[in-house]
Amino acid sequence: MPRPRSLTPEDLAAAALAVIDRAGLADLSMRAVAQELGMGTMSLYRYVPDKTGLEALVVDHVLSTVDTRPPAADWPDQVTALVHRVRDAIAAHPNAVPLTMTHRHRSPALLRWSEAVLEVLAQAGFRGERRVVALRALLGYLIGAVQLEHLGPLSGPGTAAMAAQSEFPLLAETATAGLGVPDGFRRGLDVVLRGLDGS
């Protein structure tokens, strides 16, 4: 008789996320997670087929904290709240950002979030192609902004380096102005939402 399972997917995801938070994504392995759980590496395969499956559990674990209930507000503010919640959940575990991009389509939590956004858009009158474009624009902005913030931020040393160069004057001028601009995530999202409102 096979031994009964004693771990839940949440247990596995939490252990894997602990490894990622502590040591970085490069150190995530079946062996490292097994050690985190105090078990043999081969025993871990009773719960998850491979590292890819483990990564998908991590993404859903990170995004499972996202509240998908829109606030009582007009549709742009509802969408803004929903988008910020995903961004905040991902930001709590910056080492896992690449996984959230790779496995987002495997995450029931993110699918629930997408459904919530689509419900807001549908109630606001978005139909057919217009709703498709709206969801893609929101996802594109969210994914791109999160990656820039954590994997290649436009602020900080990169902006300073662009401001100091002289070959591209408009870029240098814009980067210089950008040195004093706080987080632009909300302002960029506002631009996207205004575009959608007029579409």
Secondary structure by P-SEA (a helix, b strand, c coil): ccccccccaaaaaaaaaaaaaccccccccaaaaaaaacccaaaaaaccccaaaaaaaaaaaaacccccccccccaaaaaaaaaaaaaaaaaacccaaaaaaacccccaaaaaaaaaaaaaaaaacccaaaaaaaaaaaaaaaaaaaaaacccccccaaaaaaaaccccaaaaaaaaaacccccaaaaaaaaaaaaaaac
